[in-house]
Amino acid sequence: MPWPKRKLAEPTLTTAAAGEVGRTARQIESAPSAPRLNEWAPQVFEHIEWRRFEALCEALYGQAGVRTESQSHGADGGVDIWLYLRHASKPMIVQCKHWTRKVAVDDVRAFFGVLKSHDLERGIYATSSGFTSDASDFAAAHGISAQNRAGLLELIASRTAVQQATLLDVAYEGEYWRPTCASCGVKMVVRESKEGGSMFWGCPNYGKLRCRSRIQMRPSGSPKRT
């Protein structure tokens, strides 16, 4: 006789705190941690989640007349965006990291390995933060354009006013503050950890698909990026 399947317990709120934390969770889910800006500033990168950052980068490169391809979620083999230049025999690939910590040399070295696996010589590593000096040196020596926050803002500033407004709309599209599950491509929901009672962003498919994707939450309710 086969053993019955064990149902995984989904993170739930404790009875005593359900009312208050439930209200807090609803507030976090229904309102952004910071209001939308009407013009470009470094704070835009702080307001948006990782998927909006990737979409922003794709729109930014697409404005240069480059055909782009990407996928919203799931395993991507280390490539977030494919760029197809008109007169180039091979495409370029882009890695996007919506981080607060600096990109280290090991991160760029791993991206270089992805380049070689596709027999490509050029790529872009875009981040909402910055690069360590070793990472910048490695990128420069291996055909990788290292675009940090300042570089992205400079590139955005080079666009027309209409293009800049379009990019701002892309960044703030929909629930721009609510993180997306990287595995399922759906917006995450607020959960509470049974261990410490702290709240985090979890995938709503935890019960149905057993997706365990989670993102630590800052006290403000916004996702914590590392």
C-alpha positions in Angstrom: 0.0 0.0 0.0 1.6 3.3 -1.0 2.2 6.0 1.5 -0.2 8.9 1.3 1.4 12.0 -0.2 2.3 14.5 2.5 0.8 17.9 1.9 3.3 20.7 2.4 2.2 23.3 4.9 1.8 26.8 3.3 3.1 29.7 5.4 0.2 31.2 7.2 -0.4 34.0 9.8 -0.7 33.1 13.4 -4.2 33.5 14.8 -3.3 36.2 17.3 -1.6 38.4 14.7 -3.8 37.6 11.7 -5.9 40.7 12.0 -3.2 43.3 12.3 -0.6 41.6 10.0 -3.4 40.9 7.5 -4.2 44.6 7.3 -0.5 45.3 7.0 -0.1 42.7 4.2 -3.1 44.2 2.3 -1.6 47.7 2.6 1.8 46.5 1.3 0.2 44.6 -1.6 -2.1 47.4 -2.6 0.2 50.4 -2.4 3.8 51.1 -3.6 6.5 51.8 -1.0 7.3 55.0 -2.9 5.3 57.2 -5.3 5.9 57.3 -9.0 8.3 60.0 -10.2 7.4 62.2 -13.2 10.9 62.4 -14.5 14.0 60.3 -14.5 16.1 60.1 -11.3 18.3 57.5 -9.6 15.4 56.8 -7.2 13.4 55.2 -10.0 15.6 52.1 -9.8 14.8 51.9 -6.0 11.1 52.0 -6.7 10.8 49.2 -9.2 11.2 45.4 -9.0 13.6 43.2 -11.0 11.2 42.4 -13.8 10.5 46.1 -14.5 14.2 46.7 -14.6 14.7 44.0 -17.2 11.8 45.4 -19.2 13.3 48.9 -19.0 16.6 47.7 -20.2 15.0 45.9 -23.2 13.0 49.0 -24.1 16.1 51.2 -23.8 18.2 49.0 -26.1 15.2 48.6 -28.5 15.0 52.4 -28.9 18.3 52.2 -30.7 16.7 50.3 -33.5 17.8 46.9 -32.3 15.5 43.9 -32.4 15.2 42.4 -28.9 14.0 39.1 -27.5 13.4 38.1 -23.9 11.3 35.9 -21.7 9.4 36.9 -18.7 10.4 34.1 -16.4 11.9 30.6 -16.1 15.3 29.3 -16.8 17.1 31.6 -19.3 20.6 30.1 -19.4 22.1 33.3 -18.1 20.7 35.5 -20.9 18.0 38.0 -20.0 17.9 39.8 -23.4 19.0 39.0 -26.9 20.0 41.9 -29.2 20.0 41.5 -32.9 21.8 44.2 -34.7 21.0 44.8 -38.3 24.4 44.4 -39.9 26.0 42.0 -37.3 26.4 38.3 -38.1 25.9 37.4 -34.5 23.6 38.7 -31.7 24.6 40.3 -28.4 23.4 39.1 -25.1 22.5 41.1 -22.0 22.5 40.1 -18.3 20.4 42.4 -16.1 20.9 42.5 -12.3 18.6 44.6 -10.2 20.9 44.8 -7.2 22.0 47.1 -4.5 25.4 45.4 -3.9 28.1 45.9 -6.5 28.6 43.3 -9.2 31.8 41.3 -8.4 34.4 39.9 -10.8 33.0 36.4 -10.3 29.6 37.6 -11.5 31.1 39.0 -14.7 33.3 36.0 -15.2 30.2 33.7 -15.0 28.6 35.9 -17.7 31.7 35.6 -19.9 31.3 31.8 -19.6 27.7 32.3 -21.0 29.1 34.3 -23.9 31.6 31.6 -24.7 28.9 28.9 -24.5 27.0 30.7 -27.3 30.2 31.4 -29.3 29.7 35.1 -28.9 32.3 37.8 -28.4 30.3 40.8 -27.1 27.8 41.3 -24.4 26.3 43.8 -22.0 26.1 43.5 -18.2 23.6 46.0 -16.9 23.0 46.7 -13.2 21.0 49.1 -11.1 24.0 49.3 -8.8 27.7 49.4 -9.8 30.8 47.2 -10.4 33.9 46.5 -8.3 37.1 47.7 -10.0 38.1 44.1 -10.7 34.8 43.4 -12.3 35.1 46.5 -14.5 38.6 45.6 -15.6 37.6 42.0 -16.4 34.6 43.2 -18.4 36.7 45.7 -20.4 39.3 43.0 -21.2 36.7 40.4 -22.4 34.3 42.3 -24.7 31.7 43.0 -22.1 30.1 46.5 -21.7 29.6 47.1 -18.0 26.7 49.5 -17.6 26.1 50.6 -14.1 23.3 52.9 -12.7 25.1 56.1 -13.7 25.7 54.7 -17.2 22.1 53.7 -17.7 20.9 57.1 -16.5 23.3 58.7 -18.9 22.0 56.6 -21.8 18.4 57.4 -20.9 19.2 61.1 -20.8 20.5 60.8 -24.4 17.1 59.8 -25.6 14.4 62.3 -26.7 11.9 63.6 -24.3 9.2 61.4 -25.7 11.5 58.3 -25.5 12.4 59.1 -21.9 8.7 59.4 -21.0 8.1 56.0 -22.7 10.9 54.4 -20.7 9.5 55.9 -17.5 6.1 54.4 -18.3 7.8 51.0 -18.9 9.5 51.2 -15.5 6.3 52.1 -13.6 4.0 49.8 -15.5 1.4 48.0 -13.4 2.3 46.9 -9.9 5.9 48.0 -10.4 6.7 47.7 -6.7 5.5 44.1 -6.3 8.2 41.5 -7.1 7.6 38.9 -9.8 8.3 35.2 -9.2 11.3 34.4 -11.4 10.1 30.8 -11.8 6.3 31.3 -12.5 6.2 34.9 -13.9 3.3 35.9 -11.5 3.2 38.7 -9.0 4.2 37.6 -5.5 2.1 37.9 -2.3 2.9 38.8 1.3 3.6 35.8 3.5 4.6 35.4 7.2 7.4 33.2 8.3 6.3 30.7 11.0 9.8 30.7 12.6 10.2 34.4 13.3 6.9 36.0 12.3 8.6 38.2 9.8 6.9 38.9 6.5 8.3 38.1 3.0 7.2 38.0 -0.6 6.2 34.5 -1.6 4.9 32.9 -4.8 1.1 32.4 -4.9 1.7 29.0 -6.6 3.3 27.6 -3.4 0.2 25.5 -2.8 -0.6 24.5 -6.4 2.8 24.1 -8.0 5.0 23.9 -4.8 6.9 26.9 -6.0 9.2 28.0 -3.1 10.4 31.2 -4.6 10.6 33.9 -2.0 12.2 37.4 -1.5 13.1 38.9 1.8 11.2 42.0 2.6 12.5 45.3 3.9 10.7 46.9 6.9 9.2 49.4 4.4 7.4 46.5 2.6 9.6 46.7 -0.6 11.6 43.7 -1.7 15.2 43.5 -0.4 17.6 43.3 -3.3 21.1 41.8 -2.7 
